[in-house]
Amino acid sequence: MPGLPHPFRRRRSYLIRDTSLGKKGTLINKSAVLERAVVDALREKPTAGKSSTTT
């Protein structure tokens, strides 16, 4: 993924206004893709030998 300093992509979700869940700017979710793999067919599960992570 060009332009990213890390080999995985991070995503964070914040509240954009004050709500009953919290104040504006409150982090409500975070996730990261830690590993990616290439498969040959739709919905095929990757095997250990096909992993294509970037280190």
C-alpha positions in Angstrom: 0.0 0.0 0.0 1.8 3.1 -1.2 2.4 6.0 1.1 1.9 4.0 4.4 4.8 3.8 6.8 3.6 0.5 8.2 2.9 -2.8 6.5 -0.7 -2.8 7.8 -3.6 -0.3 7.5 -5.2 1.2 10.5 -8.7 2.5 10.8 -10.1 4.6 13.7 -13.7 5.9 14.1 -14.5 9.0 16.2 -17.7 10.7 17.2 -18.1 13.9 15.1 -20.5 15.5 17.5 -21.6 15.2 21.2 -24.0 12.4 21.6 -25.3 10.1 24.4 -22.3 7.8 23.5 -19.8 10.5 24.4 -18.3 13.8 23.4 -17.1 14.9 20.0 -13.7 13.4 19.2 -14.2 10.3 21.4 -12.7 7.1 19.8 -15.4 4.6 19.3 -13.7 1.9 17.2 -10.3 0.9 16.0 -9.1 -1.9 13.8 -6.1 -2.9 11.7 -5.3 -5.3 8.9 -2.4 -7.3 10.2 -2.1 -9.9 7.5 -3.2 -10.2 3.9 -3.1 -13.1 1.5 -3.8 -13.8 -2.2 -6.3 -16.5 -3.2 -7.3 -17.9 -6.5 -11.1 -18.0 -6.1 -13.8 -16.0 -4.4 -14.3 -17.0 -0.7 -11.3 -19.3 -0.8 -9.6 -19.5 2.6 -5.8 -18.8 2.4 -3.4 -21.6 3.5 -0.2 -21.1 5.4 1.9 -21.5 2.2 0.0 -18.7 0.3 0.5 -15.8 2.8 1.9 -12.6 1.3 2.5 -10.3 4.2 4.9 -7.4 3.9 7.6 -7.0 6.6 
